[in-house]
Amino acid sequence: MSWRNGFGAALAAGLALMIGFGTAAQEGKPAKKGGKGMIRPSEEVLKKREARMKELEKTISKKLNIPPTDGMFLKIMAASTRAQKVLEIGSSNGYSACWIGQGLEQTGGHLWTIEIDAARAAECRDNLKECGLDNVVTSIEGNAFKEIPRLEGPFDMVFLDAWKTDYKRFLELFLPMVRPGGIIIAHNTIEQAKDMPDYLEAVFQSPDLDSVTLSTTQWKKGITITYKRRL
C-alpha cells in the first residue's frame, strides 16, 4: 500500500503512520529485555551537547548529513515508537546518530551505527562522546554488508542513509532482522529517487510492507518510512 501524492498529503500520512506506530508499540508491550530505562542527562552534559550539535550543523553539506528537521523527526520516531534496538547504516560524523540517541535516552534503547570510512567513524565516536551519548550508541567501523550479519536482532527501527544504489541490497540483508511492526526510514528518497528505483519499488509494492514518502523541508530531500506488517 502506498501514498506518494505530494508534500502535504505525504506529511499528513507520515504523521498518521507515526502515531500508529507509537500506539501499536504501547499496546500491552513492556520494554524489551535489555532496556536500561530512561536516561536523564545532567545540565552540564546538555550544555556540551547543545554546543556540539550547533557545531555539527555547520558540517551538514560537507559531511552529507541530514538537515536538523530530519534529525528531529528521527528523534521523535525513536522515542514515540519506544524503540529498544535501532540500526543505522551510514554514520558519517555521527550527526544523525546523535539525534536518534537522544530519542533512545527516553526509551532505554540502543543504537548500532555503521560507517565504512575510518576517519568519519572516528569523528562519529568523538561526537557521540562529546554529546554524552556514547553509552546509548555503539559506533561500528566497517563494511555494513559484513557487519550487519554479525549483529543480533530483531530491530525495532532502521535508518538507511548510505550509498543510494545499494539501498535495495541493504533492504534484502536487514529486512529479516526487523521485527513485525518495526519501521525502516530511508533518506534522500525524493532528491535521489533516480538512484534507488529498485528500493522504492520493493518497499511500495511488497504486500508485507506499507510505505509513505514525505519531506520535512522545502528542499524535499525525502524520507520514506516503511512499516513491516504484523503477519
C-alpha positions, 0 to 999 in steps of 0.5 A: 500500500502506498501514498506518494501524492505530494508534500502535504498529503505525504506529511499528513500520512507520515504523521498518521503512520507515526502515531500508529506506530507509537500506539501499536508499540504501547499496546500491552508491550513492556520494554524489551529485555535489555532496556536500561530505562530512561536516561536523564542527562545532567545540565552540564552534559546538555550544555556540551551537547547543545554546543556540539550539535550547533557545531555539527550543523555547520558540517551538514553539506560537507559531511552529507548529513541530514538537515536538523528537521530530519534529525528531529523527526528521527528523534521523535520516531525513536522515542514515540515508537519506544524503540529498544534496538535501532540500526543505522547504516551510514554514520558519517560524523555521527550527526544523525546518530546523535539525534536518534540517541537522544530519542533512545535516552527516553526509551532505554534503547540502543543504537548500532551505527555503521560507517565504512570510512575510518576517519568519519567513524572516528569523528562519529565516536568523538561526537557521540562522546562529546554529546554524552551519548556514547553509552546509548550508541555503539559506533561500528567501523566497517563494511555494513554488508559484513557487519550487519550479519554479525549483529543480533536482532530483531530491530525495532527501527532502521535508518538507511542513509548510505550509498543510494544504489545499494539501498535495495541490497541493504533492504534484502540483508536487514529486512529479516532482522526487523521485527513485525511492526518495526519501521525502516526510514530511508533518506534522500528518497525524493532528491535521489529517487533516480538512484534507488528505483529498485528500493522504492519499488520493493518497499511500495509494492511488497504486500508485507510492507506499507510505505509513505514518502514525505519531506520535512523541508522545502528542499524535499530531500525525502524520507520514506518510512516503511512499516513491516506488517504484523503477519 
